[in-house]
Amino acid sequence: MRDYKKEYKEYHGKPEQIKKRAERNTARAESGLKKGDKKEVDHKTPLSKGGSPAKSNTRVVSRITNRKKYNK
């Protein structure tokens, strides 16, 4: 049986993950996306490739488009 509390504590509860989640939520709010909206904020140049979290590096796309791109 899966222990969700343990998973959260060991991964999602780490300061690094909390910071990333806050950054995603900030980007969504700045783009006008609301909770439950099926669109996502995409970084034109991924953060993992040295892109910035600035508004000029983001765009709103469908979830499918964003997930296909991953960090290419």
C-alpha positions, 0 to 999 in steps of 0.5 A, a space after each residue: 500500500 502506498 504511503 502518501 504522507 511519507 512520499 510527501 515528507 520525503 519529496 514534496 515537503 523538501 524546501 527545494 520542492 516547496 520553492 519550485 511549487 511557489 514559483 509555479 503558482 506565482 507564474 500561474 497567477 501572473 498569467 491570469 490562470 485560475 485553479 482548475 484551469 486546464 492550461 499551463 504556463 510554459 517557459 520558452 527556454 526551460 528553467 533547467 536549461 538556464 531560462 528565467 522565470 521572467 514574464 517575457 520567458 513564459 506563455 500560456 499553452 494547453 497541458 498537452 502541449 506543455 507536457 510534450 515539450 518537457 525540457 527541450 
